[in-house]
Amino acid sequence: MAILSKIRERSMALILVIGLALFAFVLDPSSIQDFFNSTKVNTVGEVGDETISRKEFSEALEAYKAQVGSRLTDMQASKQVWNNLIRQKIYKAQLAEAGIEVGENDVWSALIENPSVKNNPQFLNEAQLFDEAKLREYLALTKSDNPALWNQWSSFMGQIKTGLENTTYNNLITAGLGASLKEGELEYLNNNTKMDAQFVYVPFASISDSLVKVDKSEIAAYIKKNPKTFKVEASADLRYVKFNIVPTKGDEDAIKAEVADLLNDKNGVKGLKNTENAVEFIAENGSDIAIDNNYNYKNTVSVAIADAVFKGKVGDVFGPYKDRGYFKVSKLTEVVQIPDSVKGAHILIPFVGSQSASQTTTKTEEQAKKSADSIFKLVRRNKTKFAAIADEINPDGTKGKGGEISWITVAQAFNLDKPFGEALYFGKKGDIKVVKTKFGYHIIRIDESKNKQQAVKLATFGRKIEASQATENTIFQNAETFALALANGGKFDDVVKEKGLTPQSAFSLKVLDETVPGIGNQRDMVTWANQSENKVGAYKRFDTNTGYVVAVITNKTVKGLMTPAKAAARVRPILMNEKKAAIINKTMQGATLADIASASKQTVKTANAVSMQSPLLSGVGFEPKIIGAMFTAKENTVFNNVEGTNGVFAFVVTKREKPTALPNYDTYRKRIADQRKGQTGLMYNAIKDAAKIEDNRATFYGIE
């Protein structure tokens, strides 16, 4: 009874135990472990004993995105941040093992030497010298009053610390990467020793591929023997069909008619032909292209209307015509004779509110005008004085150049400012004018111009050539019909053939990829393809920038070693050559090269002055293995059955000529040392390869 009583008292505990047992039965044992291990859920990766938490990775990613803006995609930023964190943790671990720590004083010393800090006006004293106390005071106030700004400074100092750790470790390694004079001597000998040899060569290609067979098990054994070469990440292969939304001929005809309709008067409203203000008319009718205020030469006007425009007169209209994805109509509003480029000089007086005004600008617009008029009187007949005043007062890049404006095109001049462009282009050599622009008051001098020719202004209305709603609906229906056929059990290739479509393929889409060949950025498609719940044969319709795609998963590769089927193209030639070498070896019999040549039905060839520096054999090609073997081979001795890159060799070194000894090999020693010190990247990769790194970023992006 006592036992039954105890069982009753602890019935809830028993139920919990039984429940967990059943739970464990359903789930994989590792899942149970992960269920109770909350750190696993919050971890993005591991580097040795160090973890990279979701919080750490997320914060680093956000900071990096804020720094680079939109220059990188999400996945590009993710890759860069991941690599930065891996490098940071590897170097930190290496320094800790060496008993070295980058401390606060080291970071501070680097901070105050940073040019962006050292030259910041905020931290300069009255003598315009850097004041460390001002920086300390600024940081203390920032920390207490502006948390957001303080976080930026903390991040900046963190970057400095990481950079110091990287540099410290690299310096520590490279300090021990010198080279001896003996190594320099060996380098000199290896590069400059010349050899004469005779050889017999039986190429692999002389054995028919049909005589050797490589089966799947041999490929699998080779992969297992060389695992580093054939490591693969989890990935998926797709087949897909694109349903691009493209305007039909009917769509184009409708758009062309709509644009043509704007030329003529309608319901008492003047069309483009008769309107007095073409620019206003185009704006009111919602053109899809911006108004072009530039003067255009014949070579910058659409070829569809260029000839007609330059034979026309002001008020003529042209079109509708097709140009760069638009249907357009244009009205000729101005015809002028202007050069294609002008060279001149200017003096600029900014006033408060003008675009070239600075904190020190005090002149009002009226005062600037008076100054410009006064200067104009001084310089209009004196180039020397013009240059001197420009060098003294100009606030732009022409200061120190006598105010000189180098050759400038009409588009450049008018894009800067319309009055500025008119002053330069509607005058003659030697003209000096006072002109007000958005930058201030200018005294502008025209020095030279070239290639004067006819130019025009066109008021152009454009309507983008796009698919109609009806066409979009039809394309959508086509995509849906294709997907429905798959849903009803149709095979992808059969449905493609039935509907006369063109399929495409995408191979090895990895979990963190974001582009699909032939489509572009399609992160959603990559994520879907790599989700464990989506098996081979799963299909889905996706929206793209140009329409729709229906994709089907054709293969999924698990993380680990490449399958024999995938590796066959790389491994089969290697194994075939090994088997061909065995066949060739049996034919290369004999004590002399002449005997071996006769037995293998080849001829004895000669190689003169070959070296390790350039491992080429005449009539054979690149053969570093054979040249290397010749370098150490005993002279006048036959070496047979030596496998090279292109075939099997027998050879005799008839002469080995060493170079003249040098009095000193320091040049070669330094070359070796410099090469080694410049290979910190290779050193880091070696440390990285040795580190135990686990990358779980896929879970961060929702791929299980």
C-alpha positions as CSV (number, residue, x, y, z in Angstrom):
1,M,0.0,0.0,0.0
2,A,2.8,2.4,0.8
3,I,4.3,1.8,-2.6
4,L,0.9,2.5,-4.3
5,S,0.5,5.6,-2.2
6,K,3.9,6.9,-3.3
7,I,3.0,6.1,-7.0
8,R,-0.2,8.1,-6.6
9,E,1.6,11.0,-5.0
10,R,4.1,11.1,-7.9
11,S,1.7,10.4,-10.7
12,M,2.3,13.8,-12.4
13,A,6.1,13.1,-12.4
14,L,5.5,9.7,-14.0
15,I,3.3,11.2,-16.6
16,L,6.0,13.8,-17.4
17,V,8.6,11.1,-17.6
18,I,6.5,9.0,-19.9
19,G,5.6,12.0,-22.1
20,L,9.3,12.9,-22.5
21,A,10.0,9.3,-23.4
22,L,7.4,9.4,-26.1
23,F,8.7,12.8,-27.2
24,A,12.2,11.3,-27.5
25,F,10.8,8.4,-29.5
26,V,9.3,10.7,-32.1
27,L,12.2,13.1,-32.2
28,D,15.8,12.5,-33.2
29,P,18.0,12.2,-30.0
30,S,20.0,15.3,-31.0
31,S,16.7,17.2,-31.1
32,I,16.1,16.4,-27.4
33,Q,19.5,17.6,-26.6
34,D,18.9,20.8,-28.5
35,F,15.5,21.2,-26.9
36,F,17.2,21.5,-23.5
37,N,20.2,23.4,-24.7
38,S,19.0,27.0,-25.2
39,T,22.4,28.2,-26.2
40,K,22.2,26.1,-29.4
41,V,19.1,28.0,-30.5
42,N,20.8,31.4,-30.0
43,T,24.0,30.4,-31.7
44,V,24.9,31.3,-35.3
45,G,28.2,29.6,-35.4
46,E,31.2,28.3,-33.5
47,V,35.0,28.9,-33.8
48,G,36.8,26.5,-31.6
49,D,35.6,27.1,-28.1
50,E,34.1,30.5,-29.0
51,T,30.5,30.9,-30.1
52,I,29.0,33.6,-32.3
53,S,25.6,34.4,-30.9
54,R,22.6,35.5,-32.9
55,K,22.7,38.8,-31.1
56,E,26.4,39.4,-31.8
57,F,26.0,38.5,-35.5
58,S,22.8,40.6,-35.9
59,E,24.4,43.7,-34.3
60,A,27.6,43.3,-36.4
61,L,25.5,42.9,-39.5
62,E,23.4,46.0,-38.8
63,A,26.5,48.1,-38.1
64,Y,28.1,46.9,-41.3
65,K,25.0,47.6,-43.4
66,A,24.9,51.1,-42.0
67,Q,28.5,51.6,-42.9
68,V,28.3,50.3,-46.5
69,G,24.8,51.4,-47.3
70,S,23.3,49.8,-50.4
71,R,26.6,48.9,-52.1
72,L,26.2,45.3,-51.0
73,T,23.2,42.9,-51.0
74,D,22.1,41.2,-47.8
75,M,23.9,38.0,-48.5
76,Q,27.1,39.8,-49.5
77,A,27.0,41.8,-46.3
78,S,26.3,38.6,-44.3
79,K,29.3,36.8,-45.9
80,Q,31.6,39.8,-45.1
81,V,30.5,40.1,-41.5
82,W,30.8,36.3,-41.0
83,N,34.4,36.4,-42.3
84,N,35.2,39.4,-40.1
85,L,33.9,37.7,-37.0
86,I,35.8,34.4,-37.8
87,R,39.0,36.3,-38.4
88,Q,38.5,38.3,-35.2
89,K,38.0,35.2,-33.0
90,I,40.8,33.2,-34.6
91,Y,43.3,36.0,-34.1
92,K,42.1,36.7,-30.6
93,A,42.6,33.0,-29.7
94,Q,46.0,32.9,-31.3
95,L,47.2,36.0,-29.4
96,A,45.8,34.6,-26.1
97,E,47.7,31.4,-26.7
98,A,50.8,33.5,-27.2
99,G,50.1,35.5,-24.0
100,I,49.6,38.7,-25.9
101,E,46.7,41.1,-25.3
102,V,45.7,44.3,-27.1
103,G,44.7,46.6,-24.2
104,E,42.8,49.9,-23.8
105,N,46.1,51.9,-24.0
106,D,47.0,50.3,-27.3
107,V,43.5,51.2,-28.7
108,W,43.7,54.8,-27.4
109,S,47.1,55.3,-28.9
110,A,45.9,54.1,-32.3
111,L,42.7,56.2,-32.0
112,I,44.5,59.5,-31.4
113,E,46.8,58.8,-34.3
114,N,43.9,58.1,-36.7
115,P,43.8,60.9,-39.3
116,S,40.1,61.3,-39.1
117,V,40.4,62.0,-35.4
118,K,43.7,63.8,-35.3
119,N,42.7,66.3,-38.0
120,N,39.1,66.8,-36.7
121,P,38.6,70.6,-36.0
122,Q,36.6,69.6,-32.9
123,F,39.7,68.3,-31.2
124,L,42.2,71.1,-32.2
125,N,43.4,73.8,-29.8
126,E,43.9,77.5,-30.6
127,A,47.2,76.7,-32.2
128,Q,45.4,74.3,-34.5
129,L,47.2,71.3,-32.9
130,F,45.5,68.1,-31.8
131,D,44.4,68.3,-28.1
132,E,43.9,64.9,-26.5
133,A,42.1,66.4,-23.5
134,K,39.4,67.8,-25.9
135,L,38.8,64.3,-27.3
136,R,38.5,62.8,-23.8
137,E,36.0,65.5,-22.8
138,Y,34.0,65.0,-26.0
139,L,33.8,61.2,-25.6
140,A,32.8,61.5,-21.9
141,L,29.9,63.9,-22.8
142,T,28.9,61.7,-25.7
143,K,28.8,58.6,-23.5
144,S,26.5,60.3,-21.0
145,D,24.3,62.5,-23.3
146,N,24.2,60.7,-26.7
147,P,24.0,56.9,-26.5
148,A,23.4,56.4,-30.3
149,L,26.6,58.4,-31.2
150,W,28.5,56.7,-28.4
151,N,27.6,53.3,-29.9
152,Q,29.1,54.5,-33.2
153,W,32.3,55.5,-31.4
154,S,32.4,52.2,-29.5
155,S,32.0,50.4,-32.8
156,F,34.8,52.5,-34.3
157,M,37.1,51.7,-31.4
158,G,36.2,48.0,-31.7
159,Q,37.2,48.1,-35.3
160,I,40.5,49.6,-34.3
161,K,41.1,46.9,-31.7
162,T,40.4,44.2,-34.2
163,G,42.8,45.8,-36.7
164,L,45.5,46.0,-34.0
165,E,45.0,42.3,-33.1
166,N,45.3,41.3,-36.8
167,T,48.4,43.4,-37.3
168,T,50.0,42.3,-34.1
169,Y,49.6,38.6,-34.9
170,N,50.7,39.1,-38.5
171,N,53.8,41.0,-37.3
172,L,54.5,38.3,-34.8
173,I,54.4,35.6,-37.4
174,T,56.3,37.5,-40.2
175,A,59.0,38.4,-37.7
176,G,60.1,34.7,-37.8
177,L,59.7,34.3,-41.5
178,G,63.2,35.2,-42.7
179,A,65.4,33.1,-45.0
180,S,69.0,32.0,-44.8
181,L,71.8,32.6,-47.3
182,K,71.8,28.8,-47.9
183,E,68.1,29.0,-48.9
184,G,69.0,31.9,-51.2
185,E,71.8,29.8,-52.8
186,L,69.4,26.8,-53.3
187,E,66.8,29.2,-54.9
188,Y,69.5,30.5,-57.3
189,L,70.7,26.9,-58.2
190,N,67.1,25.6,-58.7
191,N,66.2,28.4,-61.0
192,N,69.4,28.5,-63.1
193,T,70.6,24.9,-63.4
194,K,70.2,23.7,-67.0
195,M,69.8,20.1,-68.1
196,D,70.1,18.2,-71.3
197,A,68.3,15.0,-71.5
198,Q,66.9,12.3,-73.8
199,F,63.5,10.8,-73.2
200,V,60.8,8.5,-74.5
201,Y,57.3,9.7,-74.1
202,V,54.1,7.6,-74.4
203,P,51.1,9.9,-74.1
204,F,47.9,8.9,-72.2
205,A,46.0,9.8,-75.3
206,S,47.6,6.9,-77.2
207,I,45.5,4.5,-75.1
208,S,41.9,4.4,-76.2
209,D,39.3,5.3,-73.5
210,S,37.4,2.1,-74.4
211,L,40.3,0.0,-73.0
212,V,39.9,1.3,-69.5
213,K,36.8,1.3,-67.3
214,V,36.2,3.3,-64.1
215,D,33.2,2.3,-62.0
216,K,31.2,4.1,-59.4
217,S,32.9,2.4,-56.5
218,E,36.4,3.5,-57.6
219,I,35.2,7.1,-57.8
220,A,33.7,6.8,-54.3
221,A,37.0,5.3,-53.0
222,Y,39.0,8.2,-54.5
223,I,36.6,10.8,-53.0
224,K,37.0,9.1,-49.6
225,K,40.8,9.1,-49.9
226,N,40.8,12.9,-50.8
227,P,38.0,14.3,-48.6
228,K,39.2,17.9,-48.5
229,T,39.1,18.2,-52.3
230,F,35.5,17.0,-52.5
231,K,33.8,18.7,-49.5
232,V,30.4,20.2,-50.5
233,E,27.9,22.4,-48.7
234,A,24.2,21.6,-48.7
235,S,22.6,22.7,-51.9
236,A,19.7,22.2,-54.3
237,D,19.3,21.9,-58.1
238,L,16.4,23.4,-60.0
239,R,14.7,23.2,-63.3
240,Y,12.5,26.2,-64.1
241,V,10.4,27.9,-66.8
242,K,10.2,31.7,-67.1
243,F,7.0,33.5,-68.0
244,N,8.2,37.0,-68.8
245,I,5.7,39.8,-69.0
246,V,6.5,41.2,-72.5
247,P,4.3,43.7,-74.4
248,T,2.6,42.2,-77.4
249,K,2.3,43.9,-80.8
250,G,-1.2,44.9,-79.8
251,D,0.1,46.6,-76.7
252,E,2.7,48.5,-78.7
253,D,0.1,49.6,-81.3
254,A,-2.1,50.9,-78.5
255,I,0.7,52.9,-76.9
256,K,1.8,54.3,-80.3
257,A,-1.8,55.4,-81.0
258,E,-2.1,57.0,-77.5
259,V,1.1,59.0,-78.1
260,A,0.1,60.0,-81.7
261,D,-3.2,61.2,-80.3
262,L,-1.4,63.9,-78.3
263,L,-0.2,65.7,-81.5
264,N,-3.6,67.1,-82.6
265,D,-6.2,69.3,-80.9
266,K,-9.0,67.5,-79.1
267,N,-12.2,68.7,-77.6
268,G,-11.1,72.3,-77.8
269,V,-7.8,71.5,-76.1
270,K,-4.7,72.2,-78.2
271,G,-2.4,69.3,-79.0
272,L,1.5,69.4,-79.1
273,K,1.4,70.8,-82.7
274,N,-0.4,73.9,-81.7
275,T,0.3,74.5,-78.1
276,E,2.3,77.7,-77.2
277,N,4.0,76.0,-74.3
278,A,5.3,72.6,-75.2
279,V,7.1,72.0,-71.9
280,E,4.0,72.7,-69.9
281,F,1.9,70.5,-72.2
282,I,4.2,67.5,-71.8
283,A,4.3,67.9,-68.0
284,E,0.4,68.1,-67.8
285,N,0.0,65.0,-69.9
286,G,2.3,62.9,-67.6
287,S,5.3,62.0,-69.8
288,D,7.3,59.0,-68.6
289,I,10.6,60.7,-69.4
290,A,12.0,63.9,-67.9
291,I,12.1,67.2,-69.8
292,D,15.4,67.6,-71.7
293,N,16.6,71.2,-71.4
294,N,19.9,70.6,-73.1
295,Y,20.9,71.6,-76.6
296,N,21.4,68.6,-78.8
297,Y,23.7,68.1,-81.8
298,K,22.7,65.7,-84.6
299,N,24.6,62.8,-83.1
300,T,22.7,63.1,-79.8
301,V,19.2,63.1,-81.3
302,S,17.4,59.8,-81.9
303,V,18.4,58.4,-85.3
304,A,14.7,57.8,-86.0
305,I,14.1,61.6,-86.4
306,A,17.6,63.2,-86.6
307,D,17.6,63.9,-90.3
308,A,14.1,65.4,-90.3
309,V,14.8,67.5,-87.2
310,F,17.9,69.1,-88.7
311,K,16.0,69.9,-91.9
312,G,13.0,71.3,-90.0
313,K,12.1,74.6,-88.4
314,V,10.9,75.7,-85.0
315,G,7.4,74.5,-84.3
316,D,7.7,71.3,-86.4
317,V,6.6,68.0,-84.7
318,F,8.1,64.5,-85.2
319,G,6.7,61.1,-84.4
320,P,5.4,59.0,-82.9
321,Y,8.7,57.1,-83.1
322,K,10.2,54.2,-81.1
323,D,13.3,55.0,-79.1
324,R,15.0,53.1,-76.2
325,G,11.8,51.3,-75.0
326,Y,9.5,54.3,-75.4
327,F,7.2,55.7,-78.0
328,K,7.9,59.4,-78.4
329,V,6.7,62.6,-80.0
330,S,8.9,65.7,-80.2
331,K,8.5,69.4,-81.0
332,L,11.4,71.5,-82.2
333,T,11.5,74.5,-79.9
334,E,14.8,76.2,-80.7
335,V,17.6,76.1,-83.3
336,V,21.0,77.7,-82.6
337,Q,24.6,77.7,-83.8
338,I,26.9,76.9,-80.9
339,P,30.3,75.2,-80.4
340,D,30.6,71.7,-79.0
341,S,33.0,72.8,-76.3
342,V,34.3,76.0,-74.7
343,K,37.2,77.0,-72.6
344,G,37.2,80.0,-70.3
345,A,37.8,81.3,-66.8
346,H,35.7,82.8,-64.0
347,I,35.8,84.7,-60.8
348,L,33.2,83.7,-58.3
349,I,31.7,85.8,-55.5
350,P,29.3,83.8,-53.3
351,F,26.6,85.4,-51.2
352,V,24.6,84.2,-48.3
353,G,22.2,81.6,-49.5
354,S,24.1,80.7,-52.7
355,Q,25.3,77.1,-53.2
356,S,29.0,78.0,-53.0
357,A,28.5,79.9,-49.7
358,S,30.4,78.7,-46.7
359,Q,30.3,79.4,-43.0
360,T,32.6,82.4,-43.6
361,T,30.4,83.9,-46.3
362,T,29.0,87.3,-45.2
363,K,28.1,89.1,-48.4
364,T,24.4,89.7,-49.2
365,E,23.3,89.2,-52.8
366,E,23.4,93.0,-53.3
367,Q,26.9,93.3,-51.9
368,A,28.1,90.4,-54.1
369,K,26.7,92.1,-57.2
370,K,28.5,95.3,-56.3
371,S,31.8,93.4,-55.8
372,A,31.3,91.6,-59.1
373,D,30.7,94.9,-61.0
374,S,33.8,96.4,-59.4
375,I,36.0,93.5,-60.2
376,F,34.6,93.4,-63.8
377,K,36.0,97.0,-64.3
378,L,39.4,95.9,-63.1
379,V,39.8,92.7,-65.1
380,R,37.9,93.2,-68.4
381,R,41.1,94.3,-70.2
382,N,43.7,92.7,-67.9
383,K,44.2,88.9,-67.9
384,T,47.0,89.0,-65.4
385,K,44.8,90.8,-62.9
386,F,41.9,88.4,-63.7
387,A,44.1,85.4,-62.8
388,A,45.4,87.1,-59.6
389,I,42.0,87.9,-58.2
390,A,40.6,84.5,-59.1
391,D,43.5,82.8,-57.2
392,E,42.8,85.1,-54.3
393,I,39.0,84.8,-53.9
394,N,37.6,81.8,-55.8
395,P,36.1,79.3,-53.4
396,D,36.1,76.3,-55.9
397,G,38.7,74.1,-57.6
398,T,39.7,76.9,-60.0
399,K,41.5,78.7,-57.2
400,G,45.3,78.5,-57.9
401,K,44.6,78.0,-61.6
402,G,43.8,81.6,-62.5
403,G,40.1,80.8,-62.4
404,E,40.6,78.6,-65.5
405,I,37.6,76.4,-66.6
406,S,39.0,73.6,-68.8
407,W,37.2,72.5,-71.9
408,I,33.6,72.0,-71.0
409,T,30.7,70.6,-73.1
410,V,27.4,72.2,-73.5
411,A,25.7,69.5,-71.5
412,Q,28.2,70.0,-68.6
413,A,27.8,73.7,-68.7
414,F,24.0,73.8,-68.7
415,N,23.7,71.0,-66.2
416,L,25.8,73.1,-63.8
417,D,23.5,76.1,-64.3
418,K,21.5,77.5,-67.2
419,P,22.8,81.2,-66.9
420,F,26.3,79.8,-66.6
421,G,25.9,77.7,-69.7
422,E,24.3,80.6,-71.7
423,A,27.2,83.0,-70.7
424,L,29.8,80.5,-72.0
425,Y,28.0,79.3,-75.1
426,F,26.3,82.4,-76.4
427,G,29.2,84.7,-76.8
428,K,32.5,85.0,-78.7
429,K,36.1,84.7,-77.8
430,G,37.3,87.4,-75.5
431,D,33.9,88.3,-74.1
432,I,33.7,89.0,-70.3
433,K,30.3,89.1,-68.6
434,V,28.9,89.4,-65.1
435,V,26.4,86.6,-64.5
436,K,24.3,85.6,-61.5
437,T,23.9,81.8,-61.0
438,K,22.8,79.6,-58.1
439,F,26.5,79.6,-57.0
440,G,26.8,83.3,-56.7
441,Y,28.0,86.1,-59.0
442,H,30.5,85.2,-61.7
443,I,32.8,87.3,-63.9
444,I,33.0,84.9,-66.9
445,R,35.6,85.1,-69.7
446,I,35.4,83.1,-72.9
447,D,38.9,82.1,-74.1
448,E,38.4,79.6,-76.8
449,S,35.6,77.5,-78.5
450,K,35.6,74.8,-81.2
451,N,33.4,73.0,-83.7
452,K,30.6,75.5,-84.0
453,Q,27.6,73.8,-85.5
454,Q,23.8,73.6,-85.5
455,A,22.1,72.4,-82.3
456,V,18.5,72.1,-81.3
457,K,16.2,72.0,-78.3
458,L,13.4,69.4,-78.4
459,A,10.3,69.1,-76.2
460,T,9.8,65.4,-76.1
461,F,6.9,63.4,-74.7
462,G,7.6,59.7,-74.0
463,R,5.4,56.8,-73.0
464,K,7.1,53.6,-71.8
465,I,6.3,50.5,-73.8
466,E,4.8,48.1,-71.3
467,A,2.6,45.1,-71.3
468,S,-1.1,45.9,-70.8
469,Q,-3.1,44.6,-67.9
470,A,-4.7,42.0,-70.2
471,T,-1.3,40.8,-71.3
472,E,-0.1,40.6,-67.7
473,N,-3.2,38.6,-66.8
474,T,-2.6,36.2,-69.7
475,I,1.0,35.6,-68.6
476,F,-0.1,35.0,-65.0
477,Q,-2.7,32.5,-66.2
478,N,0.0,30.7,-68.3
479,A,2.2,30.3,-65.3
480,E,-0.7,29.1,-63.1
481,T,-1.8,26.6,-65.8
482,F,1.7,25.2,-65.9
483,A,1.9,24.9,-62.1
484,L,-1.6,23.3,-62.1
485,A,-0.4,20.7,-64.6
486,L,2.4,19.8,-62.2
487,A,-0.1,19.7,-59.3
488,N,-2.1,17.2,-61.2
489,G,0.8,14.8,-61.5
490,G,2.4,15.9,-64.7
491,K,6.1,15.5,-65.1
492,F,8.1,18.8,-65.5
493,D,9.7,17.8,-68.8
494,D,6.5,16.4,-70.3
495,V,4.5,19.5,-69.5
496,V,7.3,21.7,-70.9
497,K,7.3,19.7,-74.1
498,E,3.5,19.7,-74.3
499,K,3.3,23.5,-73.9
500,G,6.3,24.3,-76.2
501,L,8.2,26.1,-73.4
502,T,12.0,26.5,-72.9
503,P,13.3,25.1,-69.6
504,Q,16.4,26.2,-67.8
505,S,18.5,24.7,-65.0
506,A,20.2,26.0,-61.9
507,F,22.7,23.8,-60.1
508,S,24.2,23.8,-56.6
509,L,22.2,26.6,-55.1
510,K,23.7,26.9,-51.6
511,V,21.7,27.8,-48.5
512,L,23.2,31.3,-48.4
513,D,23.1,32.1,-52.1
514,E,20.8,34.8,-53.4
515,T,21.0,34.7,-57.2
516,V,19.6,32.1,-59.6
517,P,21.5,31.9,-62.9
518,G,19.2,33.2,-65.7
519,I,16.9,35.0,-63.3
520,G,19.0,37.2,-60.9
521,N,18.4,38.0,-57.3
522,Q,15.9,35.4,-56.0
523,R,16.6,34.8,-52.4
524,D,13.1,33.5,-51.8
525,M,13.6,30.8,-54.4
526,V,17.0,29.7,-52.9
527,T,15.5,29.6,-49.4
528,W,12.5,27.5,-50.6
529,A,14.7,25.1,-52.5
530,N,16.9,24.5,-49.4
531,Q,14.2,24.0,-46.8
532,S,14.4,20.4,-45.6
533,E,10.6,20.1,-45.8
534,N,10.7,20.7,-49.6
535,K,11.8,17.4,-51.2
536,V,12.9,16.5,-54.8
537,G,9.9,17.0,-57.0
538,A,8.4,19.9,-55.1
539,Y,7.4,22.9,-57.2
540,K,6.3,26.5,-56.7
541,R,5.5,29.7,-58.6
542,F,7.6,32.8,-57.9
543,D,7.1,36.4,-58.8
544,T,10.2,38.0,-60.5
545,N,11.0,41.5,-61.7
546,T,10.1,40.5,-65.2
547,G,7.1,38.2,-64.6
548,Y,6.8,34.7,-63.1
549,V,8.9,31.6,-62.7
550,V,7.7,28.0,-62.0
551,A,10.5,26.0,-60.5
552,V,10.8,22.3,-59.5
553,I,13.5,20.8,-57.2
554,T,15.4,18.1,-59.2
555,N,18.2,17.3,-56.7
556,K,19.3,18.0,-53.1
557,T,22.8,17.6,-51.9
558,V,23.5,17.1,-48.2
559,K,26.5,18.7,-46.5
560,G,29.5,16.4,-46.6
561,L,31.3,14.8,-49.4
562,M,30.4,15.1,-53.1
563,T,28.5,12.1,-54.5
564,P,30.3,9.9,-57.1
565,A,27.8,11.1,-59.7
566,K,28.7,14.8,-59.1
567,A,32.4,14.1,-58.9
568,A,32.6,11.8,-61.9
569,A,33.6,14.5,-64.4
570,R,36.6,15.5,-62.2
571,V,37.7,12.1,-60.9
572,R,37.2,9.8,-63.9
573,P,40.0,11.4,-66.0
574,I,42.4,11.0,-63.1
575,L,41.6,7.3,-62.6
576,M,41.6,6.6,-66.3
577,N,45.1,8.1,-66.6
578,E,46.2,5.9,-63.7
579,K,44.9,2.8,-65.4
580,K,46.4,3.9,-68.8
581,A,49.7,4.4,-67.0
582,A,49.6,0.8,-65.8
583,I,49.0,-0.4,-69.4
584,I,51.8,1.9,-70.8
585,N,54.2,0.7,-68.2
586,K,53.9,-2.9,-69.5
587,T,55.0,-1.8,-72.9
588,M,58.0,0.3,-71.8
589,Q,60.5,-2.5,-71.5
590,G,64.2,-2.4,-72.0
591,A,67.6,-1.5,-70.5
592,T,68.2,1.5,-72.8
593,L,66.1,4.3,-74.2
594,A,66.5,2.8,-77.6
595,D,65.1,-0.5,-76.4
596,I,62.2,1.2,-74.5
597,A,61.4,3.3,-77.6
598,S,61.3,0.2,-79.8
599,A,59.1,-1.7,-77.3
600,S,56.6,1.1,-77.0
601,K,56.7,2.1,-80.6
602,Q,58.0,5.6,-79.9
603,T,61.1,7.6,-80.7
604,V,63.9,8.9,-78.5
605,K,63.5,12.7,-78.2
606,T,66.0,15.3,-77.0
607,A,65.5,18.1,-74.5
608,N,68.1,20.9,-74.3
609,A,68.7,23.4,-71.5
610,V,65.5,22.7,-69.6
611,S,65.1,24.1,-66.1
612,M,62.9,24.1,-63.0
613,Q,62.1,27.7,-63.7
614,S,60.4,26.9,-66.9
615,P,59.3,23.2,-66.8
616,L,58.4,22.7,-70.5
617,L,59.4,19.8,-72.7
618,S,59.4,20.5,-76.5
619,G,56.7,18.5,-78.3
620,V,55.1,17.6,-75.0
621,G,54.2,20.7,-73.0
622,F,54.0,21.6,-69.3
623,E,55.7,18.8,-67.3
624,P,56.8,19.9,-63.8
625,K,56.9,16.4,-62.4
626,I,59.3,15.1,-65.1
627,I,61.6,18.2,-65.0
628,G,61.7,17.9,-61.2
629,A,62.6,14.2,-61.5
630,M,65.4,15.1,-63.9
631,F,66.8,17.7,-61.5
632,T,67.7,15.1,-58.9
633,A,68.3,12.1,-61.2
634,K,71.8,10.6,-61.5
635,E,73.4,11.5,-64.8
636,N,73.7,9.0,-67.6
637,T,71.3,6.6,-65.8
638,V,68.0,5.3,-67.3
639,F,64.8,6.1,-65.3
640,N,61.7,4.3,-66.6
641,N,58.0,4.4,-66.0
642,V,57.9,7.9,-64.6
643,E,54.3,9.2,-64.7
644,G,54.0,12.8,-65.8
645,T,51.1,15.2,-66.5
646,N,50.5,14.1,-70.1
647,G,51.9,10.6,-70.2
648,V,54.5,8.1,-69.0
649,F,58.3,8.8,-69.5
650,A,61.6,7.1,-69.6
651,F,64.6,9.5,-69.5
652,V,68.4,9.9,-69.2
653,V,70.0,13.2,-68.1
654,T,73.0,13.5,-70.3
655,K,74.3,16.8,-68.8
656,R,73.5,19.0,-65.9
657,E,75.1,22.5,-66.0
658,K,75.1,24.5,-62.8
659,P,75.2,28.3,-63.0
660,T,78.3,30.3,-62.1
661,A,78.6,30.7,-58.3
662,L,77.8,34.1,-56.9
663,P,79.9,35.9,-54.3
664,N,76.8,36.5,-52.3
665,Y,73.2,35.2,-52.4
666,D,71.6,37.9,-50.3
667,T,69.4,39.1,-53.2
668,Y,67.8,35.7,-53.4
669,R,67.6,35.4,-49.7
670,K,65.7,38.7,-49.5
671,R,63.4,37.6,-52.3
672,I,62.4,34.4,-50.4
673,A,61.9,36.4,-47.2
674,D,59.8,39.0,-48.9
675,Q,57.6,36.4,-50.5
676,R,57.0,34.7,-47.1
677,K,56.2,38.0,-45.4
678,G,53.7,38.8,-48.1
679,Q,51.8,35.6,-47.5
680,T,50.0,36.5,-44.3
681,G,46.7,35.6,-46.1
682,L,47.9,32.1,-46.7
683,M,49.0,31.8,-43.1
684,Y,45.6,32.9,-41.9
685,N,43.9,30.4,-44.2
686,A,46.1,27.6,-42.7
687,I,45.1,28.6,-39.2
688,K,41.4,28.8,-40.3
689,D,41.6,25.4,-41.9
690,A,42.9,24.0,-38.6
691,A,40.2,25.7,-36.5
692,K,37.0,23.9,-35.9
693,I,34.4,26.2,-37.5
694,E,30.7,25.5,-37.5
695,D,28.5,27.7,-39.7
696,N,24.8,27.8,-38.7
697,R,23.9,31.0,-40.5
698,A,21.2,29.1,-42.5
699,T,19.1,29.0,-39.4
700,F,19.5,32.8,-39.0
701,Y,17.8,33.1,-42.3
702,G,15.0,30.7,-41.6
703,I,16.4,27.6,-43.4
704,E,16.0,24.4,-41.3
